[in-house]
Every structure is written in C-alpha cells, then in structure tokens.
Amino acid sequence: MAHFRNTSCLFLALCLSSFFGKAQSPVIRSLDFFVEQGLNASPLLKDNKNQQRSNKIDSLRWRAAYRPQMTASSTGLYAPVWKGYGFDQALTNGQALEALLTVNYAIIGKGRIKNQLEQFKLQQDSLQFAGKWSELDLRKNIADQFLNAFASQQQMEFNKELYELLKKEEQILKKLTRANTYKQSEYLTFLVTFQQQHLQWRQSEMQFKNDYVTLNYLCGISDTTFAHLQAPVLKPVYPAEHIFFRQRFKLDSLRNENGKKAVSLDYKTKASVYVNGGYNSSFALQPYKNFGTSAGFTISVPIYDGHQKKMQLDKLNIQQETTLGYQQFFVQQQEQQIRLLQGQILETQGMDNQIKEQIRFAKSLIEVDSKLMHTGDLKIADYIIAINNYLSAENLLRQTDISRLKLINQLNYWNR
C-alpha cells in the first residue's frame, strides 16, 4: 500500500512538473499566424464577399424581370349625381368596376441577354479582382509590421544580452577598482556605459511592445499578452508573367467593349406583349355578362435621336484610349520597380558577409579585451570602444537583414 502511494505521488509530481513546464514555455507566433488572423478579421474582405453575393442576386433578379410578369389589379368608381349636380355621366358612366389578371412579356433578343449576362460576369470578375488586391495589400502591410516588431524584438534581446555581459564585467571591475588595479574615474566611465546600456535595453523593450501592439491592432487581435515572434522566412517569387495587376486594365477593356455592344442593342427594335382577363363593367347594361379577355402588343423602333449613338460610342473610345495610356505607364513603372528591388536585394545580400566578418572581429576583440581587463592590462576606454564597435556592427546587421526582408516583401507584392 505504501509502495502504491509512493508511486501515485511520483506520478502526480511528474504530471504537475510537466504541466507547469508547459505553462511557463513562451508562446511563439509566426508571420502566417498574424496573416491568417488579419484575413479572417478584415471587414473590407468580408464586404467584398458580400458584394459578390449581392451581384449574383442582381443577376438572378435581372433574369426574373425578363420572364412573363403576372399582376392582379382592381379599380372601382362611383360618381353620384344629386339634383342634376355631379360629373358628366357620359364621361364617368356613374359607376365602374374593373378586376383584371394581366400577363406582360418583354420580347428581347439573344444578343441583349448575352450582353447583360456578360456585364454581370465582368462585374463579378472585377469584385473578385478587388478582393484579391485587398488581400494582397493586407498581407503586405501585416508582413511589414511583423518585420518591424521582429526587428524590435531582436534589438531588445541583443541589448539584454549585452547588458548581462556588462553586468558581469561591472562586478569584476568593481573588485579590481577596490584593489587599486583601476582608477575610480575609469570605473565610473564604465559604469556610465553600463547604465546607458540598461536604458537602451528598457527603451528597446518599450519599442517592441509598441510594435507588437500595432501588429495586433492591424490584424484585429485584442489579446494584450506578448508572444515571442518566430523568425520570418521570405523568399523572392519570380512568376513567368506579370498578369495580376494588369488584369484590371483587361477588365476595363472588356467593360468598354460590353458598353459598346449595349449602346448598339439600345437602338434595335423593342417589343412586348400582354394578355389580360377578368371583369370590367360600368353596370349600365347586363353587368353579369362583362367578363372577358384582351391581348395587345407594343413595338418601339428608334428612328432619329440627334446622333446620340455616335456620341456615346465616341465617348467609350476615348475611355479606351485613356485605359491604354494608364496600362502602358503602369507596365513601365512595374518593370522599373521590380528591377530596382532586385538590385537592392542583391546589394543587401552582398553586405551580409562583410558585416558578419566585422562582427566576428569585434566579438573576438571584446573577448581579448575582457581577459586583459581582468588582469588590469587594458584601458577602460579601449574596452568601451570595442563594445560600441560590436554594438554598431550588430545593429547594422539587423538593419540590413530587416531591410532585405522588407525589400523581398515589396518584390513579392509587385512581382505578380
């Protein structure tokens, strides 16, 4: 029994240890997590999807409007005459009652139907393109802010690491100063550097929190806790053709052609027919026999409107010329932007090795200076210079890496 209790206690201790170990482990958030949260929370993307749904409903309504339309109507009239005063009985008949069931049908050709359906399809394609563009913008903005927060996190961690290093050196230097190995002024000089590093660490911590909160705000996340950001992996994308952004000009051209067809169809003959049946009587003679039916048609043929058709077509041609001008200018700008970004990425990649080599030398110098300082064979000013050089090199490397990732993010945005 005692063995069973000991085993149970051991098992419970292991479970609690595992639970608290997991509870204390830092939460890690990746770029994909924030992008997914931002896309799900974006009201703009939801609005776009709702517009697409509404456009489909409009298409169905249009189809229904050109099917036979049935209406029921009723009209009653009573015009009394008192002592010769009242409406003319020849005009009003004194009283009348009408109750009809009418069916109307507009006769439209296949060309008009096809043109209208193409218009709805182009509207749907335009909404889909706008939705993809909005999503692309949101992805780019989230990635940019994630890189800002990640850079702040790296800066904060580096400043903390350097602060811990200087803290150890400060304890050693304090003992050496008490042993008269170093002067009090040299110790105070180092102490100022040590305190400045502590302030830089705290300042970088505040900057990280600010950038992280901004990232949450952009993604629609209301969580107030801070997680550890995973290093992003961004690689340049090189598609075979740059068709995404140019698709909008293609849609504009197709809408223009559709508009020209619609103008031509408006000048074709229009016709409609109707059939009704029911009761229509003035109650003057045998009102019980006034049940009946009727049928009719309407034809409209455009003859002359002051050359408005040509004016509308000329206006659409001008719009097409404007679209072509914008397209040519955009293609030139896009290609120039892509070449510029590719060149900047290559330059930043070329700097990495040089900066890393400089960091290696600066770190080695700090290690050597630290040993010399422990024996009193180094000036404190030289050690501070070595620390500042190492700090500058590390900052330059982080700035270069973040700049390269931001350039890749911009390249992947435009290179579509």
DRENLUM-773550 format. One line per 2 residues: number of its first residue (from 1); their letters; for each residue x, y, z of C-alpha. Coordinates in steps of 0.02 Angstrom, whole numbers. Example, Ala and Ser with C-alpha at 12.3 -4.5 7.8 and 13.67 -1.06 7.14 Angstrom:
1) as) 615,-225,390 ~ 684,-53,357
END
This chain:
1) ma) 0,0,0 ~ 143,117,42
3) hf) 226,73,-122 ~ 64,117,-214
5) rn) 53,286,-125 ~ 234,325,-168
7) ts) 205,279,-350 ~ 48,388,-356
9) cl) 138,535,-279 ~ 281,516,-402
11) fl) 160,509,-549 ~ 67,664,-484
13) al) 231,757,-464 ~ 283,715,-641
15) cl) 114,773,-709 ~ 123,938,-613
17) ss) 302,963,-669 ~ 253,933,-850
19) ff) 103,1049,-834 ~ 197,1195,-758
21) gk) 340,1168,-879 ~ 221,1187,-1024
23) aq) 133,1334,-944 ~ 296,1429,-924
25) sp) 358,1397,-1101 ~ 344,1555,-1208
27) vi) 209,1566,-1341 ~ 283,1577,-1515
29) rs) 191,1669,-1654 ~ 236,1657,-1837
31) ld) 201,1776,-1981 ~ 72,1653,-2051
33) ff) -25,1663,-1887 ~ -44,1851,-1897
35) ve) -86,1846,-2083 ~ -223,1718,-2052
37) qg) -294,1820,-1908 ~ -291,1979,-2012
39) ln) -378,1899,-2161 ~ -514,1824,-2051
41) as) -546,1987,-1959 ~ -539,2108,-2107
43) pl) -709,2194,-2133 ~ -651,2250,-2306
45) lk) -632,2070,-2367 ~ -800,2024,-2291
47) dn) -879,2173,-2377 ~ -806,2118,-2543
49) kn) -876,1942,-2524 ~ -1047,2015,-2482
51) qq) -1038,2124,-2638 ~ -1003,1970,-2742
53) rs) -1154,1884,-2666 ~ -1261,2038,-2700
55) nk) -1203,2042,-2880 ~ -1259,1862,-2905
57) id) -1429,1909,-2833 ~ -1440,2057,-2954
59) sl) -1405,1937,-3098 ~ -1546,1823,-3041
61) rw) -1664,1973,-3022 ~ -1625,2028,-3199
63) ra) -1663,1855,-3267 ~ -1827,1854,-3172
65) ay) -1876,2027,-3235 ~ -1872,1968,-3417
67) rp) -1986,1820,-3386 ~ -2175,1837,-3400
69) qm) -2239,1954,-3264 ~ -2412,1922,-3191
71) ta) -2508,2055,-3094 ~ -2681,2068,-3021
73) ss) -2767,2238,-3015 ~ -2936,2309,-2970
75) tg) -3013,2482,-2991 ~ -3183,2543,-2932
77) ly) -3275,2705,-2970 ~ -3437,2783,-2908
79) ap) -3487,2960,-2962 ~ -3657,3009,-2888
81) vw) -3770,3144,-2964 ~ -3885,3240,-2846
83) kg) -4021,3354,-2914 ~ -3928,3369,-3078
85) yg) -3761,3408,-2995 ~ -3615,3290,-3023
87) fd) -3490,3228,-3152 ~ -3545,3207,-3331
89) qa) -3623,3035,-3341 ~ -3562,3018,-3520
91) lt) -3384,3026,-3456 ~ -3396,2931,-3292
93) ng) -3541,2812,-3328 ~ -3589,2843,-3147
95) qa) -3501,2689,-3085 ~ -3374,2563,-3146
97) le) -3281,2411,-3081 ~ -3126,2331,-3154
99) al) -3039,2172,-3090 ~ -2904,2103,-3206
101) lt) -2766,1974,-3210 ~ -2630,2034,-3330
103) vn) -2478,1945,-3402 ~ -2340,2054,-3480
105) ya) -2191,1987,-3575 ~ -2048,2089,-3648
107) ii) -1975,2012,-3805 ~ -1786,2030,-3804
109) gk) -1661,1952,-3921 ~ -1522,1831,-3877
111) gr) -1395,1969,-3908 ~ -1467,2079,-3770
113) ik) -1474,1933,-3649 ~ -1294,1884,-3687
115) nq) -1234,2063,-3668 ~ -1318,2086,-3500
117) le) -1252,1921,-3434 ~ -1077,1971,-3489
119) qf) -1099,2133,-3393 ~ -1141,2040,-3233
121) kl) -994,1922,-3260 ~ -875,2068,-3284
123) qq) -942,2147,-3126 ~ -912,1984,-3033
125) ds) -735,1970,-3103 ~ -699,2150,-3052
127) lq) -759,2116,-2875 ~ -652,1959,-2865
129) fa) -501,2055,-2927 ~ -532,2194,-2800
131) gk) -545,2063,-2662 ~ -380,1981,-2711
133) ws) -297,2152,-2721 ~ -361,2200,-2548
135) el) -299,2034,-2480 ~ -129,2062,-2561
137) dl) -118,2237,-2484 ~ -164,2169,-2313
139) rk) -35,2029,-2324 ~ 99,2155,-2371
141) ni) 53,2276,-2230 ~ 48,2138,-2100
143) ad) 216,2071,-2157 ~ 293,2245,-2148
145) qf) 230,2273,-1971 ~ 282,2097,-1920
147) ln) 458,2137,-1981 ~ 457,2298,-1880
149) af) 406,2203,-1723 ~ 532,2064,-1757
151) as) 671,2192,-1778 ~ 622,2272,-1612
153) qq) 622,2100,-1531 ~ 797,2064,-1596
155) qm) 857,2234,-1536 ~ 781,2204,-1365
157) ef) 859,2031,-1348 ~ 1030,2094,-1404
159) nk) 1025,2241,-1284 ~ 977,2124,-1143
161) el) 1118,2004,-1187 ~ 1244,2146,-1193
163) ye) 1178,2215,-1029 ~ 1202,2046,-944
165) ll) 1381,2040,-1011 ~ 1420,2215,-947
167) kk) 1338,2173,-781 ~ 1463,2032,-753
169) ee) 1607,2143,-808 ~ 1548,2280,-690
171) qi) 1559,2164,-541 ~ 1736,2112,-588
173) lk) 1789,2291,-624 ~ 1720,2348,-456
175) kl) 1832,2223,-367 ~ 1982,2275,-472
177) tr) 1949,2458,-431 ~ 1941,2420,-245
179) an) 2108,2330,-265 ~ 2177,2491,-346
181) ty) 2206,2399,-511 ~ 2098,2531,-596
183) kq) 2063,2711,-551 ~ 1895,2766,-484
185) se) 1871,2878,-636 ~ 1893,2729,-754
187) yl) 1765,2629,-657 ~ 1641,2774,-664
189) tf) 1668,2789,-852 ~ 1625,2605,-872
191) lv) 1477,2624,-753 ~ 1403,2762,-863
193) tf) 1415,2647,-1014 ~ 1336,2506,-913
195) qq) 1190,2615,-859 ~ 1165,2679,-1036
197) qh) 1154,2500,-1097 ~ 1022,2464,-965
199) lq) 920,2613,-1026 ~ 939,2556,-1207
201) wr) 876,2384,-1158 ~ 722,2458,-1074
203) qs) 691,2576,-1218 ~ 702,2435,-1346
205) em) 582,2334,-1238 ~ 456,2476,-1245
207) qf) 480,2490,-1434 ~ 448,2304,-1456
209) kn) 288,2313,-1355 ~ 229,2462,-1457
211) dy) 266,2374,-1623 ~ 184,2214,-1561
213) vt) 26,2305,-1507 ~ 20,2391,-1677
215) ln) 35,2221,-1761 ~ -110,2154,-1657
217) yl) -212,2310,-1698 ~ -182,2286,-1884
219) cg) -235,2103,-1875 ~ -389,2135,-1769
221) is) -317,2042,-1618 ~ -374,2103,-1448
223) dt) -250,1998,-1347 ~ -145,2103,-1229
225) tf) -10,1972,-1196 ~ 157,1971,-1287
227) ah) 222,1818,-1378 ~ 392,1776,-1450
229) lq) 398,1810,-1637 ~ 467,1672,-1746
231) ap) 599,1722,-1874 ~ 509,1752,-2040
233) vl) 560,1660,-2197 ~ 530,1765,-2353
235) kp) 595,1711,-2522 ~ 580,1807,-2686
237) vy) 443,1748,-2804 ~ 479,1754,-2990
239) pa) 322,1716,-3092 ~ 331,1681,-3279
241) eh) 217,1828,-3319 ~ 160,1984,-3226
243) if) -27,1967,-3254 ~ -111,2008,-3088
245) fr) -104,2198,-3085 ~ -126,2208,-3273
247) qr) -288,2111,-3258 ~ -380,2269,-3206
249) fk) -341,2350,-3374 ~ -404,2195,-3464
251) ld) -566,2206,-3365 ~ -583,2391,-3408
253) sl) -562,2350,-3593 ~ -691,2211,-3584
255) rn) -814,2326,-3496 ~ -785,2455,-3631
257) en) -824,2328,-3769 ~ -977,2271,-3674
259) gk) -1035,2451,-3661 ~ -1018,2474,-3849
261) ka) -1125,2320,-3880 ~ -1254,2385,-3756
263) vs) -1264,2551,-3849 ~ -1293,2462,-4015
265) ld) -1426,2349,-3938 ~ -1519,2501,-3867
267) yk) -1553,2557,-4046 ~ -1633,2394,-4100
269) tk) -1821,2366,-4107 ~ -1905,2330,-3940
271) as) -2069,2237,-3920 ~ -2182,2174,-3782
273) vy) -2349,2083,-3775 ~ -2483,2069,-3643
275) vn) -2638,1965,-3608 ~ -2768,2003,-3475
277) gg) -2933,1935,-3419 ~ -3063,1972,-3287
279) yn) -3211,2084,-3255 ~ -3237,2261,-3324
281) ss) -3408,2342,-3313 ~ -3499,2508,-3294
283) fa) -3656,2419,-3231 ~ -3757,2507,-3367
285) lq) -3817,2352,-3459 ~ -3812,2168,-3410
287) py) -3662,2185,-3293 ~ -3659,1997,-3264
289) kn) -3601,1975,-3445 ~ -3450,2092,-3430
291) fg) -3321,1955,-3402 ~ -3192,1945,-3542
293) ts) -3012,1948,-3600 ~ -2898,2053,-3711
295) ag) -2724,2047,-3787 ~ -2606,2177,-3859
297) ft) -2429,2219,-3906 ~ -2307,2365,-3906
299) is) -2168,2396,-4032 ~ -2035,2533,-4018
301) vp) -1921,2573,-4165 ~ -1785,2708,-4143
303) iy) -1780,2822,-4294 ~ -1683,2980,-4251
305) dg) -1610,3049,-4089 ~ -1484,3178,-4147
307) hq) -1337,3057,-4173 ~ -1329,3014,-3988
309) kk) -1274,2837,-4029 ~ -1116,2900,-4114
311) mq) -1082,3017,-3969 ~ -1093,2875,-3843
313) ld) -977,2766,-3947 ~ -852,2910,-3965
315) kl) -855,2932,-3776 ~ -819,2747,-3750
317) ni) -675,2756,-3875 ~ -599,2900,-3775
319) qq) -613,2796,-3617 ~ -524,2653,-3705
321) et) -381,2767,-3757 ~ -365,2827,-3576
323) tl) -359,2647,-3513 ~ -221,2603,-3638
325) gy) -120,2754,-3582 ~ -133,2704,-3399
327) qq) -88,2524,-3443 ~ 70,2571,-3538
329) ff) 127,2687,-3399 ~ 93,2556,-3264
331) vq) 185,2417,-3357 ~ 337,2529,-3374
333) qq) 331,2578,-3189 ~ 305,2398,-3131
335) eq) 454,2332,-3229 ~ 562,2476,-3167
337) qi) 507,2446,-2987 ~ 546,2259,-2999
339) rl) 720,2290,-3069 ~ 755,2418,-2933
341) lq) 701,2300,-2794 ~ 801,2155,-2865
343) gq) 957,2264,-2870 ~ 932,2322,-2690
345) il) 909,2143,-2631 ~ 1072,2090,-2712
347) et) 1162,2237,-2630 ~ 1098,2193,-2457
349) qg) 1145,2011,-2481 ~ 1321,2064,-2530
351) md) 1339,2165,-2370 ~ 1293,2020,-2255
353) nq) 1460,1929,-2265 ~ 1559,2089,-2237
355) ik) 1456,2137,-2084 ~ 1464,1962,-2010
357) eq) 1653,1964,-2031 ~ 1660,2132,-1943
359) ir) 1552,2062,-1801 ~ 1667,1913,-1783
361) fa) 1819,2026,-1764 ~ 1728,2144,-1645
363) ks) 1669,1999,-1536 ~ 1844,1924,-1532
365) li) 1914,2093,-1482 ~ 1791,2105,-1338
367) ev) 1842,1932,-1276 ~ 2026,1978,-1283
369) ds) 1996,2147,-1201 ~ 1894,2063,-1065
371) kl) 2039,1950,-1019 ~ 2159,2096,-1020
373) mh) 2042,2198,-913 ~ 2034,2060,-783
375) tg) 2222,2073,-763 ~ 2224,2263,-767
377) dl) 2319,2272,-933 ~ 2185,2367,-1031
379) ki) 2118,2542,-1028 ~ 1933,2550,-991
381) ad) 1911,2674,-1135 ~ 1977,2543,-1257
383) yi) 1854,2414,-1191 ~ 1709,2536,-1210
385) ia) 1764,2573,-1389 ~ 1765,2386,-1427
387) in) 1590,2368,-1355 ~ 1524,2515,-1458
389) ny) 1602,2442,-1616 ~ 1520,2274,-1581
391) ls) 1354,2359,-1545 ~ 1362,2460,-1707
393) ae) 1404,2306,-1810 ~ 1262,2204,-1735
395) nl) 1138,2346,-1764 ~ 1197,2363,-1944
397) lr) 1173,2176,-1973 ~ 996,2178,-1904
399) qt) 950,2332,-2004 ~ 1021,2254,-2162
401) di) 928,2090,-2134 ~ 763,2177,-2099
403) sr) 787,2292,-2249 ~ 819,2140,-2359
405) lk) 662,2053,-2296 ~ 558,2210,-2324
407) li) 628,2225,-2500 ~ 581,2044,-2533
409) nq) 406,2079,-2465 ~ 388,2226,-2585
411) ln) 458,2124,-2730 ~ 335,1983,-2699
413) yw) 195,2113,-2696 ~ 238,2190,-2864
415) nr) 308,2034,-2947 ~ 137,1961,-2991
END
